[in-house]
Amino acid sequence: MLHGHAERLRVILGESDQHRHHPAFVELVQRARLAGMAGATVVHGTAGFGASSRVHHEHALHLSVDTPVVVTIVDRPERIDELAAGLEEVVSGGLVVRGPVEVVNGGAGRDGPGATPSGRWRTEEQRGDGHMRLEGTGKRLTIYCGESDRHHHRPLADAVVELARTEGVAGATVVRGIEGFGASSHLHTTRMLSLSDDLPIVIEIVDREDRILSLLPRIDEMMADGLVTLEDVEISLYRAEPPPA
């Protein structure tokens, strides 16, 4: 079971990038799967550009065949080293980013590394107009689960977002992947002839460390399986204003 200090490998490349006549992102996922990695998730971008500075996007009037895809793989550092050693063979162009993460379950975060809030936060709230600013060092909680995962007969992603909203967390974002696998190593994909009804889901929540850590036990109770990572982030801008009366 993966737990504790790990690394996240992100490979950003184009959807049309090929390796031996099939998509490069497919090759990366297959290599991670064959290597017994903890999991891999592929999400599809709607716009982007790379070293060529040419913009690719899915605008209805300018549909591109090379929109960006992001392959995310989380595992122990030594296993990421092994996989990264062969990346140049597969990735002819793009960007590869590695960084430390903490793999947690709901209860571990309370006593795990960094469980004491750092205090390096500045929160400004003007109660007159409800304007709020939040800046400083915080935590990003990332939850990797499946589209078919449920909590009390409702989608797990919906339940997690509602929990975060109820607890007053700064925000939550849900992204639906196009391909991936988890602990079972069963591949889920949108590719034709292998259409899955359990595509990967990524939920990201960013806020103060104390608020994120307080969510972990609740999220642990909600999840049957999946992967949860925790990492430090520096929030440079967060502004929320109520809608006009």
C-alpha positions as CSV (number, residue, x, y, z in Angstrom):
1,M,0.0,0.0,0.0
2,L,1.4,3.4,-1.0
3,H,1.6,5.8,2.0
4,G,3.8,8.6,3.1
5,H,6.4,10.5,1.1
6,A,6.0,10.0,-2.7
7,E,6.5,11.9,-5.9
8,R,4.2,13.1,-8.6
9,L,5.3,13.0,-12.2
10,R,3.4,15.1,-14.7
11,V,4.0,14.8,-18.4
12,I,2.5,17.6,-20.5
13,L,2.4,16.8,-24.2
14,G,0.2,17.1,-27.3
15,E,-2.7,14.8,-28.0
16,S,-1.2,14.1,-31.5
17,D,2.3,13.2,-30.2
18,Q,3.1,9.7,-31.3
19,H,5.3,6.8,-30.2
20,R,5.5,3.9,-32.6
21,H,2.3,4.8,-34.4
22,H,0.1,5.3,-31.4
23,P,-0.5,8.2,-28.9
24,A,2.5,8.9,-26.7
25,F,0.2,9.4,-23.6
26,V,-1.2,5.8,-24.2
27,E,2.4,4.5,-24.2
28,L,3.1,6.3,-20.9
29,V,0.1,4.9,-19.2
30,Q,0.9,1.4,-20.4
31,R,4.5,1.6,-19.2
32,A,3.3,2.8,-15.8
33,R,0.8,0.0,-15.6
34,L,3.3,-2.7,-16.6
35,A,5.7,-1.3,-14.1
36,G,3.2,-1.8,-11.3
37,M,2.9,1.9,-10.5
38,A,0.2,2.9,-8.0
39,G,-1.8,4.6,-10.7
40,A,-1.9,7.0,-13.7
41,T,-4.5,9.6,-14.8
42,V,-4.7,11.4,-18.1
43,V,-6.7,14.6,-18.5
44,H,-7.5,16.4,-21.7
45,G,-6.9,20.2,-22.0
46,T,-9.0,22.6,-24.0
47,A,-6.2,25.0,-25.0
48,G,-2.5,25.4,-24.7
49,F,0.9,26.0,-26.4
50,G,4.4,24.6,-26.1
51,A,7.9,25.3,-27.3
52,S,6.7,26.2,-30.8
53,S,4.4,29.0,-29.3
54,R,1.6,27.8,-31.5
55,V,-1.7,27.9,-29.7
56,H,-3.9,24.8,-29.9
57,H,-7.5,24.9,-28.7
58,E,-10.9,23.4,-29.0
59,H,-12.8,26.6,-30.1
60,A,-15.7,25.6,-32.3
61,L,-14.3,27.8,-35.1
62,H,-10.8,26.5,-34.8
63,L,-10.7,22.9,-33.8
64,S,-7.2,21.7,-33.1
65,V,-6.0,18.1,-33.4
66,D,-3.2,18.7,-31.0
67,T,-4.7,20.0,-27.8
68,P,-2.7,19.3,-24.6
69,V,-3.0,16.2,-22.5
70,V,-1.5,15.8,-19.0
71,V,-0.4,12.4,-17.7
72,T,-0.1,12.3,-13.9
73,I,1.6,9.4,-12.1
74,V,2.1,9.1,-8.3
75,D,4.4,6.6,-6.6
76,R,7.5,6.2,-4.5
77,P,10.5,8.3,-5.6
78,E,12.6,5.3,-6.7
79,R,9.8,4.0,-8.8
80,I,9.3,7.4,-10.5
81,D,13.1,7.4,-11.2
82,E,12.7,4.0,-13.0
83,L,9.9,5.3,-15.1
84,A,11.4,8.7,-15.8
85,A,14.6,7.0,-17.1
86,G,12.8,6.0,-20.3
87,L,10.7,9.1,-20.9
88,E,13.0,10.6,-23.6
89,E,12.2,7.6,-25.8
90,V,8.5,8.3,-25.6
91,V,8.2,12.1,-25.2
92,S,9.7,13.8,-28.2
93,G,8.3,17.2,-27.2
94,G,6.5,18.6,-24.1
95,L,7.3,19.2,-20.5
96,V,8.0,16.8,-17.6
97,V,7.6,18.0,-14.0
98,R,8.4,16.1,-10.8
99,G,7.6,17.2,-7.3
100,P,7.1,15.7,-3.8
101,V,3.7,14.8,-2.4
102,E,2.5,13.2,0.8
103,V,0.2,10.2,0.2
104,V,-2.4,10.3,3.0
105,N,-5.6,8.7,4.2
106,G,-8.2,10.6,6.1
107,G,-6.9,9.9,9.6
108,A,-3.2,10.1,8.8
109,G,-3.2,13.8,8.1
110,R,-4.0,14.7,11.7
111,D,-0.7,13.4,13.0
112,G,1.3,13.3,9.8
113,P,4.1,15.7,8.7
114,G,3.0,19.3,8.8
115,A,0.0,18.7,11.0
116,T,0.7,21.9,12.9
117,P,-0.4,25.0,11.0
118,S,2.6,27.0,9.9
119,G,1.0,30.4,10.7
120,R,2.4,31.9,7.5
121,W,-1.0,33.1,6.4
122,R,-2.6,36.4,5.8
123,T,-6.3,36.4,5.7
124,E,-8.2,39.7,5.2
125,E,-11.9,39.9,5.5
126,Q,-13.9,43.1,5.3
127,R,-17.2,42.1,6.8
128,G,-19.0,45.1,5.4
129,D,-19.0,43.9,1.7
130,G,-18.1,40.3,2.2
131,H,-14.8,40.7,0.3
132,M,-12.2,38.1,1.2
133,R,-8.5,37.8,0.4
134,L,-6.4,34.7,1.1
135,E,-2.7,34.6,0.5
136,G,0.3,32.6,1.8
137,T,1.5,29.0,2.3
138,G,-1.3,26.5,2.2
139,K,-2.0,22.9,1.2
140,R,-3.4,21.3,-2.0
141,L,-5.4,18.2,-1.5
142,T,-5.7,16.0,-4.6
143,I,-8.2,13.1,-4.7
144,Y,-7.9,10.5,-7.5
145,C,-11.0,8.4,-7.8
146,G,-13.4,6.9,-10.3
147,E,-16.5,8.3,-12.0
148,S,-18.6,5.4,-10.7
149,D,-17.4,5.8,-7.0
150,R,-20.4,6.6,-4.8
151,H,-21.0,7.9,-1.3
152,H,-24.6,7.3,0.0
153,H,-25.8,6.6,-3.5
154,R,-24.5,9.9,-5.0
155,P,-21.3,10.5,-7.0
156,L,-18.3,10.7,-4.7
157,A,-17.0,13.8,-6.4
158,D,-20.3,15.6,-5.8
159,A,-20.2,14.5,-2.1
160,V,-16.7,15.7,-1.7
161,V,-17.4,19.1,-3.3
162,E,-20.5,19.6,-1.1
163,L,-18.5,18.7,2.0
164,A,-15.8,21.2,1.1
165,R,-18.4,23.9,0.5
166,T,-20.2,23.1,3.7
167,E,-17.0,23.4,5.7
168,G,-16.2,26.8,4.2
169,V,-13.2,25.7,2.2
170,A,-11.9,28.3,-0.3
171,G,-12.8,26.2,-3.4
172,A,-12.8,22.8,-5.1
173,T,-12.3,21.7,-8.7
174,V,-13.3,18.4,-10.4
175,V,-11.7,17.3,-13.6
176,R,-12.8,14.3,-15.6
177,G,-10.0,12.2,-17.1
178,I,-9.9,10.5,-20.5
179,E,-7.7,7.5,-19.4
180,G,-6.2,6.0,-16.3
181,F,-5.8,3.1,-13.9
182,G,-5.6,2.7,-10.1
183,A,-4.9,0.1,-7.5
184,S,-6.7,-2.6,-9.5
185,S,-4.6,-1.9,-12.6
186,H,-7.8,-2.1,-14.6
187,L,-7.5,0.4,-17.5
188,H,-10.3,2.9,-18.0
189,T,-10.3,4.8,-21.3
190,T,-12.5,6.8,-23.7
191,R,-10.7,5.3,-26.7
192,M,-13.0,3.6,-29.1
193,L,-13.5,-0.2,-28.8
194,S,-12.7,0.1,-25.1
195,L,-15.1,2.7,-23.8
196,S,-15.3,2.8,-20.0
197,D,-18.1,3.9,-17.7
198,D,-15.6,4.5,-14.8
199,L,-13.3,7.1,-16.1
200,P,-10.8,8.8,-13.7
201,I,-11.9,11.8,-11.7
202,V,-9.4,14.3,-10.1
203,I,-10.6,16.6,-7.3
204,E,-8.4,19.4,-6.2
205,I,-9.0,21.5,-3.0
206,V,-6.7,24.3,-1.9
207,D,-6.9,26.2,1.4
208,R,-5.2,26.9,4.7
209,E,-3.4,23.9,6.2
210,D,-5.7,23.6,9.2
211,R,-8.8,23.5,7.0
212,I,-7.4,20.9,4.6
213,L,-6.3,18.7,7.5
214,S,-9.7,18.9,9.1
215,L,-11.2,17.5,5.9
216,L,-9.0,14.4,5.7
217,P,-10.8,12.2,8.3
218,R,-14.2,12.9,6.6
219,I,-12.9,12.2,3.2
220,D,-11.3,8.9,4.4
221,E,-14.7,7.8,5.6
222,M,-16.3,8.6,2.2
223,M,-13.7,6.8,0.0
224,A,-13.8,3.0,-0.6
225,D,-10.6,3.2,-2.7
226,G,-8.6,5.7,-4.6
227,L,-5.5,7.9,-3.9
228,V,-5.2,11.1,-1.8
229,T,-2.2,13.3,-1.9
230,L,-1.2,16.4,0.0
231,E,1.4,19.0,-0.9
232,D,2.5,22.5,0.1
233,V,1.5,25.3,-2.2
234,E,2.0,29.1,-2.2
235,I,-1.2,30.9,-2.9
236,S,-0.6,34.2,-4.6
237,L,-4.1,35.2,-5.4
238,Y,-7.6,34.3,-4.0
239,R,-10.4,36.7,-4.1
240,A,-14.0,35.9,-3.6
241,E,-16.8,38.4,-3.7
242,P,-20.5,37.8,-3.3
243,P,-22.8,38.3,-6.3
244,P,-24.6,41.7,-6.6
245,A,-27.6,42.1,-4.4
